[in-house]
Amino acid sequence: MSTLLQPLSASNRNRNLDILRGFALAGVLFMFCVSDNGPSYGYTNSLLDEIIAWPKYILIENRMYTMLILIFGIGFHVQLEKAKQNNTSIVPVFTRRIIGLLILGFIHAVLISKRDILMFYGAAGFFLLLIRNLSSRQLLIVLGIVFAIMISSIVYILFGNAWPQVHSLVQPNNYPDYLQFNWQFFKIYHQMYGIYIEMLFHFLLGFWISKAGILKKINENKKFRNRLLITSLIVTAILIPFYFFILDDLYPVIRKALAARWLIYSASKIFGILWYVMTTACVTLYATILISLSTPAKGKWFLPLASFGQMALSNYLIQSLVLVPYFLLTNKFKTVLPTEGLVLFLIVFALQLLFSTWWMKKYTMGPFEWVLRSFTYWKWQKIKRPSQNQFDENRQLITVSI
């Protein structure tokens, strides 16, 4: 019976995953404040704006969503292994979970914010269910096929590229028009099937990383983790300058030197592959550094970030629920300067860290996690932490709340 499958208890959670999830979500918030609502291309940044914008562009942009997606794939494998241990099927429970994500994502995308990622999580979840029983080697083959489709741009060739339509939409600063804008954006954006392929690749990559035991090795094997950290640092240190300071001048020279169109196409695809290598290396670097630092001796410093990551769904939606009305009421959409965005990020992030730490001391999960889990397991979940010295009849032990 699928009802035997229950949510992970706090003691069984991977704390490092919560820290990584919190770090990635902080980066997503940073992008929302500093970049996503920045002024039009006609605006010239001040020196301080440039100091903020360049590190964002080089070190944060694209990396944080990639990390979140990888963690979702890892989380799917954790749930799959738990279902196998309980000798039960993950399909009914996980199907309800991804349906819940699709419902939340649709409401979020249309009524609140165009930056929604939950719809993609839900769509990818169905595919993960289909390939759940593949071996690590078979999964690598699927990964290779998806990557080849992604890098070839065949999806855009077959179905067209709607980016010009997306960029032509003007984001208004009053709510009735904003709803119309969100609906138009939603319809166009979700016809860009290339985005689904790209996100699917990273979902599958996260699934494979966990299934192949790589994440466990990073957590437990210090020597392997240090090797991975140094390798990712070297790759990042080489590819970031190449991409952001050399390629813009180099690519026109290459196009002129290569007469045949197929050679130009091949060169562009090689650069595309290197882009994904760079992004993956950056995420790996951040992850290995954070895991190395979050030792038991230093663990208390990461407790707020772990709490922030443990209720990532709630914090993600709360960011939209707070910032979208603020932007609408103050006419700030597409006018937020990087400096102003940084101040806004620091305020919201600090408040969310405090709120998450306070909330997780009293409750076992965030409010929106509670809604999603109750829907997933088809019954209301217990959310309040047990009081001190409360007897647990199921486990026959004394539980002490933290």
N, C-alpha and C positions, 0 to 999 in steps of 0.2 A: 504493500500500500504506500502511495506517495506521501500520505500524511505523516509517515514516520520521519520524513526529512524535515528537520527543524533548523531555524537560524543558528549561526555560530554564536556560542556564548562568548562573553568578554575575555574569558581566560584562554579561549581557543583562537582568538584573533591573531593575525600576524601584525604586530605593532609597526614593523618597518613599512608594511604596505600602507598603513594609515598615515605614517609620516610622509611617504612619497606622494600619496594622494593629496595630502594637505599642501605640500610644497607645489605640486602641479596646479592645484586650484588657486593658490595664491598668485601664481603666474597668470592664470586665466583672468583673475580679478584685475591684476596689473594691466593687462592688455585692454580690458574693458574700459578702465579709467583713463589710461594714458594714450591709447592708440585708436580703439574702435570708434570713439566719438570725437576724434581730432578734427581740426579745421580743414577746409578745402585745400587743394593743391596750390592755390594761389598764395597761401600764407607762408611767410618766411620765418623760420624758427629763430629765436634768440640763441645766444651762446648756451645759456642754461637749458633751454629746450633741447638743443642738440646733444648736450651732455647726458640728458635723460633718454632721448630718443635712440641714440646709437646703440647703447648696451641693450635696450629693449629689442631693437631690430636684429642685432647680432646674436644675442644670448637667450632671448625669451620667446620671440615670435615663432609660432608653429611648434616649438618644442613642448610647451606645456600641455596643449591638447593632445599631442602625440603620447605623452606620458600618461595622461588620464585614460586614453583609449587602450594602451598596453595593459594598464592595471585592470581594466574591465575584463580583458581576455584572460589575465592571470586569475582574477576572481572567479571566472566561469570554471576554470580547471579546478580550483579549490572546492567549489560546490559539487563538481562532477565526482571528485575523489571522495567527498563526504557521502554522496549518494551510493557509491560503490561499496564503501565500508558498511553502510547500513543495509546493503543488499536491496536497494529500492531504485526506482526510476526517477531521474531528474526532470523528465519531459513535462509532466503536468505542472510541477511547481515552477520550473524555469519559464515555461510558456506563459503562465499567469504573470510572472515577473516582467517579461518583455512586453506583454500587452499593457501592463500597468505603466511601464516606461513610455510606451507609445502614447497612451492617454495623457500622462503628465506632460510629455514633450509637445503634443499638439496644443494643449491648453497654454503652455508656456510660450510656444512659438507664435501663436496667433493673438493671444490676449496680452502678453507681457513683453517678450523680447525676441527679436529675430536671431539672436546669438545662440539659439537652442541647439544642443547636441544630443538630447535624450532620444529624439526620433531616430537618429543614426544608431544609437545604442540598441534600441528595440529592433530595428531592421537587421542589424548584424547578428543579434542574438538568435534569430531564427536560423541563420546559416550555421552558427556555431553548434546548434543542436544537430544539424544534419551531419556534421563531420566529427561529432564528439567521440566516436569509437575508433577513429583512425590512429594508427601508430605514429610515433614521432617522425619516422622516415616518410610515411605517407603524407603526414601533415606538411612536411618540408616540400614535398612535390606540389601540393596544393598551393602553398605559399609562393613557390616559384612561378606557378601558372598565373596566380593573381597579380604578382609583381610584374610579370611580362605584359599582362593586359594593362596594368596601371601605367607602366613606363612607355608603352607604345602609343598611348593616347587614342587607341582605336575606339574607345567609348565616345569620345568627343567627335571623332570623325563620323561615326554612325548616327549619333543622336544630336550632334550640334553642340555648340558652346554658348551657354546662356549668360556668361559673365557680362557682356556688354549690356544686356537687358537689366541685370542686377545693378550695375553701376549707374544706369540711367535713372533709377528710382531715387527720389528725393525724400529724405526722412523728415517728416513734419514735427512740429513742436506742440501740437494739440492732440488730445487723445482720440477723438472720433476719426480724424485723418490718419492718426498713427495706427489705428486698427486696420484701416484700409491698406496702408502701407505694408503692415505685417502680413496681411493676407496675400497681397500681390507678391511680396518677397518670398513667402512660403511656397506659393505655386511655382514660381520660377526656379527657386533654389533647389527644390526637391525634384526638378527635372534634370539637374546636373548630375547624371549618374556616375560620372568620373569621381565625384567626391565620395560616393558610396563605396566604390572600388578601393580608393585610397584608405578610407577608414577601415574597411574590411581587412585589408592587408595588415594593418596595425593591430586589429583585434586578434587576427590569427597568429600574428607574431607573439603577442602577449600570451596567448594560449600555449603556443609551442615552447616559449621560454619556461613556463611553469611545468609543462608536461615532460620536457626533456631534462628537468631537474636543475636547470641553470640558475634559477632564482634561489633554490635551496643551497646550491653551491656558493653563490655570492654571499648569502647570509652566514653560512657556517665555515667556509674555507677562506681564511684571511689571506693566504698566499695567492689563491686564485683571484680574490677580490682586488688585491693590490695590483696584480698583473693586468686585470681588466681596466682598472682605474688609469694606470700609466698608458696603456694602449689607446684608450678612448681620449685621453688628454693629448697624446701626440697627434692622433687623427684630427681632433678638433682644432688643435693649434696650426695644423697645416691647411685644412680645408676652409676654415673661417676667413683667413686673409685672402685665400685664393678666390673664394666666392664673392666677398664683399669689397675687395680692393683691386683685384686683378682681372677677373673675368669680364667685367663690363668693357674694358679696353681691349681684351684679348679676343673676345668672340667675333667682333667685326673683322679682325685680321684673319681669323680662321675661316670665316665665311668667304672672304675674298680669295684665300689661298686654295680652298677646296672647290674645284670647278663642278664636280658631279654633285647632283642634288642628294643622291643617296649617301654620299660622304658627309655632307652638311647635316643630313638627318641623323646619321650615326653619331656624329660629334655631339649634337644636341642631346641625344639620348644618353650618351656617356656622362655628360654634364648633369643630366637628370638623375642618373644613378648615383653620382657623387654627392648630389644634394641630399638624397635619402641616407647615404652613408654618414654624411655630416650630421644630419638631424638625429639619427640613431646613436651616433657617437656622443653627441651632446647629452642626450637623455641618459645614456649609460654612465657618462661622467658624473652627472648630477646624482644619479641613483647610488653609485658606488661611494661617492663622498658622503652622502647623507647616511647610508648604512654603516659606513666606517665610523662616523661621528656619534651615531646613536647607540653607543655602548651602554651597558648597565650603569657604569660609573657616571656617565654624562646624560643618562636617560631623562632625568628630571627636566633638563633644559628643553627637551623635545615634547614634553607632555602637552603643552598648549597646541602645538602643531599637530600632534597625533589626534587630539580631541577634535580639532578643526577638520582633519581628514576623515575621522570616523563618521562624522555627520556631513560628509561632502555634498550629498544630494541636497540637504536642507540649506547648507551655506550657499551653494550655487544658486538655488532658487531665491533665497533671501536677498542675495546680491541684486538680482533683477527686480525683486519686489521693492527694494529700497531705492536703487539708483535710477530705474526708469522713471518713476514719478518725480524724482528730484530733477532729472534732465528735462522732463516735460514742463514742470512748473517754473523752472528757471530759464527755459529756452536754451538749454545747453547742448542739445544734440548737434553734433558736427561743429562745435565751437570750443571744445575743451582743449586748452593748450597743454602740452606735455608737463609743464611745471605744475599747473593747477591739477592735472590728472594725478600726478605723483602725490600731492597733498591729500587728495580725495582717497586715493588707494591706501595710504598710510592710516588715515582715520578709520575707514571701513574695515580694513584688515585687523587693526588693533582691537576694534570693537567686536569683531567676529571671533578673534582669539579668546577674548575675555568671556564672551557669551558662550562659546563652545566649551570652554573649561568649566564654567559654572553649570551648564546644562548637563554635561556628561557626568558630573558628580552626583546629580539627582536622578538622571534617566539613563537607560541602557542604549538608547539610539536617538537620533534627531527626529523632529516632528514629521518631516516628509518621509524619512526612512520608515517610521512607524506606519504611516499610511500605505506605503508601497509594500511593506512586509505583511501587513494585515491582509491586503489584497492578494499577495503572493501565496500565503499559507491558508487563505480562505477562512481566517478567524482573527479576532482582535488579539494583537500581541500585547504582552505585558511590557510596559514601557518604564514604569517607575522602579528604581533600584530598591532591592529589599532593605529594610531597616537593619541597623546593626544587630548582630546576634540572632537573626531570624532563622528558624529551623527550616531546612530544605527537606521536605518529606520524600521527594523523589530520589535524592542522592544520599539521604541519611547522613548529612553533615551540617555543620554550622557555617553559614555564610556571613561574611563581614563586609559591609559596603565600604567603598573607598571614599 
